[in-house]
Every structure is written in C-alpha cells, then in structure tokens.
Amino acid sequence: MIHKINAHDNPVCALAYSEDFLFSGSLKSIKVWNLQTHALMRDLPEQNHWVRALAVHGKQLFSGSYKAIMIWDLDSFECIRELHCIGGSVYSICVTNKYIICGTYENCVAVWDQATWGFLGNLEGHRGTIYDLAVLETRGQTKLFSASYDKTIRVWNVEHLRCSQTLTRHEGSVVCLTISNGRLFSGSVDSSIKFWQ
C-alpha cells in the first residue's frame, strides 16, 4: 500500500478518475481528490441518496444516485444537468460520444442522447439489478453489454434499442464487465471470469 485516504463516513461505493482528479462516491456525497497529493479538493453537494456509480467522459463527471444521473462540469465543478430515470438507484453508468446509459436497481437500462440530453428509451429484459455496463463501438453500431443479478449478460443494439443476444453461462449474479481488443470479460459471484468473443 502506498497511501490511504480516510475518505468518507460511510462505505465508498464508486470511484472514477480524470487526468487530475480522483472521485469517490458514498452516502449523499461525492468527494474530489487531487491525484498527486491525495488532498481533498472539494465535496460536491446535492446528492439525494447513495452514489453507486461514477464515470468520466471528456470534461464531465457523471454520477448516479436515486432515480437520477447528475452531470458535472470538471472545470467549474457545477452540476450542469440532471437526467431522471425509473428503476430506483443507479448502479452503473456508461458514457460514449453518442450515448449516456445507466443501469438501475430495478432491472432497467436507460439511454439518453449525449448531444441533446434527450431520453431515447429503456432497455428491458433483465430480472434484477444491473451491476455493470460495457460498450463496444464498431462501424455504424454500438453494442452495449449489461451485467445483472439475474446471472445473465444481455447484448443490446443501442441504435435500435433492442436485445440481440442473452449470454447465460454464469451460475451466479454477473457483477462486472470489461472489454479488451474486441473481447468481453465478465466476473460473477460464482467466482469465475468468463471470456466472450
């Protein structure tokens, strides 16, 4: 261990980073830390519940809380937009150049247009909390992968807002995803990591 930060009074549920800052989410709190000195820079106000999801895209921080995503400008640290969703607490956020996507406690994956902030729709089919999201962008198509409590990974065509495939090889809830070189990796409470081509 190099350094320890006593960051919050409650469990730390989410982390994200930008070039200069580390962001931590907890109960009604997002804290901003200097990556070099580990000093607390500021505490972002107005959180309505647990902050369980954070993502950085460009010069913006996206935070997920109860039925909402707040979008923060990283130059001013002001909240510039709040997007509302159904499905309880936001557990996962994924942001691309085209889309803002979140997964919630109550089975819902919500999609917004990144340029207009317009709501595009909900992706339905899971039967449990959406713990993680990952995106693979190819020519003309955005594939979204969602990991759920229901032991499945769903593959979505975001442009058409529909499920194209359900992956069912895990024996427990699927809680984390990552993509490398066009391959999907999934981790589960069944203690396994699966590789998908």
C-alpha positions as CSV (number, residue, x, y, z in Angstrom):
1,M,0.0,0.0,0.0
2,I,1.3,3.4,-1.0
3,H,-1.2,5.7,0.6
4,K,-4.6,5.5,2.5
5,I,-7.3,8.1,2.4
6,N,-9.9,8.1,5.1
7,A,-12.4,9.3,2.5
8,H,-16.0,9.1,3.8
9,D,-18.0,8.3,6.9
10,N,-19.9,5.6,5.0
11,P,-18.8,2.9,2.6
12,V,-17.2,4.0,-0.7
13,C,-19.4,2.6,-3.5
14,A,-17.8,4.2,-6.6
15,L,-14.6,5.5,-8.0
16,A,-13.6,7.3,-11.2
17,Y,-10.7,9.4,-12.3
18,S,-9.8,12.2,-14.7
19,E,-6.4,13.5,-15.7
20,D,-6.0,15.4,-12.4
21,F,-8.6,14.1,-10.0
22,L,-10.0,11.0,-8.3
23,F,-13.7,11.0,-7.5
24,S,-15.3,8.9,-4.7
25,G,-19.0,8.3,-4.2
26,S,-20.7,7.4,-0.9
27,L,-23.9,8.2,1.0
28,K,-25.1,11.6,-0.3
29,S,-21.6,12.5,-1.1
30,I,-19.1,12.8,-4.0
31,K,-15.6,13.9,-3.0
32,V,-12.9,15.2,-5.3
33,W,-9.3,14.3,-4.6
34,N,-6.0,15.6,-6.1
35,L,-4.4,12.6,-7.8
36,Q,-0.9,13.8,-7.0
37,T,-1.2,15.0,-3.4
38,H,-4.3,12.9,-2.3
39,A,-5.7,16.1,-0.8
40,L,-9.4,16.7,-0.7
41,M,-10.2,19.4,-3.2
42,R,-14.0,19.6,-2.7
43,D,-17.2,17.9,-1.8
44,L,-19.9,18.0,-4.4
45,P,-23.3,18.9,-2.9
46,E,-26.9,17.9,-3.8
47,Q,-26.7,14.1,-3.8
48,N,-30.1,12.6,-3.0
49,H,-29.0,9.1,-1.9
50,W,-26.1,6.7,-2.2
51,V,-23.8,7.4,-5.1
52,R,-23.2,4.0,-6.5
53,A,-21.9,4.9,-10.0
54,L,-19.4,7.4,-11.4
55,A,-18.0,7.9,-14.9
56,V,-15.8,10.5,-16.5
57,H,-16.2,11.4,-20.2
58,G,-14.2,14.3,-21.6
59,K,-14.6,17.3,-19.3
60,Q,-17.7,15.9,-17.5
61,L,-18.3,13.7,-14.4
62,F,-21.5,11.6,-14.4
63,S,-22.8,10.5,-11.0
64,G,-25.6,8.0,-10.4
65,S,-27.9,8.2,-7.4
66,Y,-31.6,7.5,-6.7
67,K,-33.5,7.7,-10.0
68,A,-31.1,10.3,-11.3
69,I,-27.8,11.0,-13.1
70,M,-26.1,14.3,-12.4
71,I,-23.6,15.7,-14.9
72,W,-20.8,17.9,-13.5
73,D,-18.5,20.2,-15.4
74,L,-14.9,19.4,-14.4
75,D,-13.7,23.0,-14.9
76,S,-16.3,24.6,-12.6
77,F,-17.5,21.5,-10.6
78,E,-21.0,22.8,-11.2
79,C,-23.9,20.5,-11.9
80,I,-24.9,21.3,-15.5
81,R,-27.7,18.8,-16.0
82,E,-29.8,16.2,-14.2
83,L,-31.3,13.3,-16.0
84,H,-34.2,11.4,-14.4
85,C,-34.8,7.7,-14.8
86,I,-37.1,5.0,-13.4
87,G,-36.0,1.9,-11.6
88,G,-34.6,3.1,-8.3
89,S,-31.0,3.7,-7.6
90,V,-28.5,3.9,-10.4
91,Y,-25.9,1.2,-10.1
92,S,-23.9,1.6,-13.3
93,I,-23.1,4.3,-15.9
94,C,-21.5,4.1,-19.3
95,V,-20.9,7.1,-21.5
96,T,-19.9,7.2,-25.1
97,N,-19.6,10.0,-27.7
98,K,-23.2,9.3,-28.6
99,Y,-24.9,7.9,-25.6
100,I,-25.4,8.2,-21.8
101,I,-26.5,4.9,-20.4
102,C,-27.4,3.8,-16.9
103,G,-28.4,0.5,-15.2
104,T,-30.6,0.5,-12.1
105,Y,-31.6,-1.5,-9.1
106,E,-34.9,-2.4,-10.6
107,N,-33.9,-4.1,-13.9
108,C,-33.9,-1.0,-16.1
109,V,-31.3,0.2,-18.6
110,A,-32.0,3.8,-19.6
111,V,-30.5,5.5,-22.7
112,W,-30.1,9.2,-23.5
113,D,-28.6,11.1,-26.5
114,Q,-25.3,12.6,-25.4
115,A,-25.6,15.6,-27.8
116,T,-29.2,16.7,-26.9
117,W,-29.7,15.1,-23.5
118,G,-32.9,13.7,-24.9
119,F,-34.3,10.4,-23.5
120,L,-34.2,7.6,-26.1
121,G,-35.8,4.8,-24.1
122,N,-35.5,2.0,-21.6
123,L,-34.0,-1.4,-22.5
124,E,-36.0,-4.1,-20.7
125,G,-35.5,-7.8,-20.2
126,H,-33.3,-8.3,-17.1
127,R,-34.9,-9.6,-13.9
128,G,-32.5,-8.0,-11.4
129,T,-30.2,-5.2,-10.6
130,I,-27.9,-4.0,-13.5
131,Y,-24.5,-4.1,-11.8
132,D,-22.2,-3.1,-14.8
133,L,-22.3,-1.9,-18.4
134,A,-19.7,-2.0,-21.1
135,V,-19.7,-0.7,-24.7
136,L,-18.1,-1.9,-27.9
137,E,-18.3,0.6,-30.7
138,T,-17.9,-0.7,-34.3
139,R,-18.5,0.9,-37.6
140,G,-22.2,2.1,-37.6
141,Q,-23.1,0.1,-34.5
142,T,-22.9,0.5,-30.7
143,K,-23.1,-2.8,-28.8
144,L,-24.0,-2.5,-25.1
145,F,-23.4,-5.3,-22.7
146,S,-25.3,-5.3,-19.4
147,A,-24.4,-7.5,-16.4
148,S,-27.2,-8.4,-14.0
149,Y,-28.2,-10.0,-10.7
150,D,-30.3,-12.5,-12.9
151,K,-27.0,-14.3,-13.9
152,T,-27.1,-13.1,-17.5
153,I,-25.3,-10.7,-19.7
154,R,-27.5,-9.0,-22.3
155,V,-26.2,-7.7,-25.6
156,W,-28.0,-4.7,-26.9
157,N,-28.1,-2.9,-30.3
158,V,-28.3,0.7,-28.9
159,E,-29.2,2.3,-32.2
160,H,-32.4,0.1,-32.4
161,L,-32.9,-0.2,-28.6
162,R,-33.3,-3.9,-28.6
163,C,-31.6,-7.0,-27.2
164,S,-29.8,-9.1,-29.8
165,Q,-28.5,-11.9,-27.5
166,T,-28.6,-13.1,-23.9
167,L,-25.4,-14.8,-22.5
168,T,-26.2,-17.4,-19.8
169,R,-23.1,-19.3,-18.8
170,H,-22.7,-17.9,-15.3
171,E,-24.1,-19.7,-12.3
172,G,-24.3,-16.5,-10.1
173,S,-25.0,-12.8,-10.5
174,V,-22.8,-11.1,-13.0
175,V,-21.3,-8.1,-11.3
176,C,-18.5,-6.7,-13.5
177,L,-17.6,-6.4,-17.2
178,T,-14.6,-5.1,-19.2
179,I,-13.7,-5.1,-22.9
180,S,-10.2,-5.5,-24.4
181,N,-9.3,-6.0,-28.0
182,G,-12.9,-6.7,-29.0
183,R,-13.4,-9.4,-26.3
184,L,-15.7,-9.2,-23.4
185,F,-14.7,-10.4,-19.9
186,S,-17.3,-11.0,-17.2
187,G,-16.9,-11.6,-13.5
188,S,-19.5,-13.2,-11.3
189,V,-20.3,-14.1,-7.7
190,D,-19.9,-17.7,-8.9
191,S,-16.1,-17.0,-8.6
192,S,-15.5,-17.2,-12.3
193,I,-14.3,-14.9,-15.1
194,K,-15.6,-15.7,-18.5
195,F,-14.2,-14.7,-21.9
196,W,-16.6,-13.9,-24.7
197,Q,-15.7,-13.4,-28.4
